Amino acid sequence: MYIDNEVLEKMILTIVEGFDRIEKKLDRMNRLKECLDGDTLLDNYDLAQLLGVTQRTIARYREKGLIRYYQTNRNGKNFYRSSEIQEFLLQRGKVRK
């Protein structure tokens, strides 16, 4: 199979651009983690899996003010800091230090 040099260069450029996008995304994630003092963010799905409850139960916890959450302006997605969830579990006697 023969690939024209021009086509090959375009393919390589596309791959390099993809790596650049991934690198920028990882840098943003690292900066976000640093601004959260190394804390991990969980979304609704992650938190429901971790606690073994439904996402509706997570919504009830939010509505009752039992768990603190952060919402993005961009799409309204909810996030939770893992350290705050651990505190929530400690208060409820679900986890030992």
C-alpha positions in Angstrom: 0.0 0.0 0.0 1.3 3.4 -1.0 0.7 6.6 1.0 1.4 9.9 -0.6 3.8 12.1 1.4 1.2 14.9 1.7 -1.4 12.5 3.1 1.1 11.1 5.5 2.1 14.5 6.7 -1.6 15.4 7.3 -2.1 12.2 9.2 0.9 12.9 11.4 -0.2 16.5 12.0 -3.7 15.3 13.0 -2.1 12.8 15.5 0.2 15.5 16.9 -2.7 17.9 17.3 -4.7 15.2 19.1 -1.8 14.7 21.5 -1.6 18.5 22.1 -5.3 18.6 23.0 -4.9 15.7 25.4 -1.8 17.3 27.0 -3.7 20.6 27.5 -6.7 18.8 29.0 -4.4 16.9 31.4 -2.7 20.2 32.4 -6.1 21.7 33.1 -7.1 18.7 35.2 -3.8 18.9 37.2 -4.3 22.6 37.8 -7.9 21.9 39.0 -6.7 19.2 41.3 -4.0 21.6 42.7 -6.6 24.3 43.4 -8.6 21.7 45.3 -5.6 20.9 47.5 -5.2 17.5 45.7 -8.8 16.5 46.4 -10.6 14.3 44.0 -13.9 15.3 42.4 -16.7 12.9 42.0 -19.7 13.3 39.8 -23.3 12.0 40.5 -22.6 8.6 38.9 -19.2 8.1 40.8 -20.8 9.1 44.1 -23.8 6.8 43.7 -21.5 3.9 42.8 -19.2 4.7 45.8 -22.1 4.9 48.3 -24.1 2.0 46.7 -27.2 4.2 46.3 -29.2 5.5 43.3 -28.5 8.9 41.7 -32.0 9.9 43.0 -30.8 9.3 46.5 -27.8 11.5 45.9 -30.3 14.2 44.7 -32.2 13.8 47.9 -29.0 14.2 50.0 -28.4 17.5 48.1 -32.0 18.7 48.5 -31.8 18.1 52.3 -28.4 19.7 52.5 -26.7 16.6 53.8 -23.9 16.7 51.3 -22.1 19.7 49.8 -21.9 19.9 46.1 -20.4 22.2 43.4 -22.2 22.9 40.2 -20.6 24.0 36.9 -21.9 27.1 35.2 -21.3 25.5 31.8 -23.6 22.5 31.9 -25.0 22.5 35.5 -23.2 19.2 36.3 -22.8 18.5 40.0 -19.5 17.5 41.6 -18.5 16.5 45.1 -15.1 16.7 46.9 -14.1 13.2 48.1 -12.8 14.7 51.4 -16.3 16.2 52.1 -18.0 12.9 51.3 -15.6 11.1 53.7 -16.7 13.6 56.4 -20.3 12.9 55.5 -19.8 9.2 55.9 -17.8 9.7 59.2 -20.7 11.7 60.6 -23.1 8.9 59.7 -20.9 6.3 61.2 -20.3 4.6 57.9 -16.5 4.9 57.9 -13.8 4.7 60.5 -10.8 6.9 60.6 
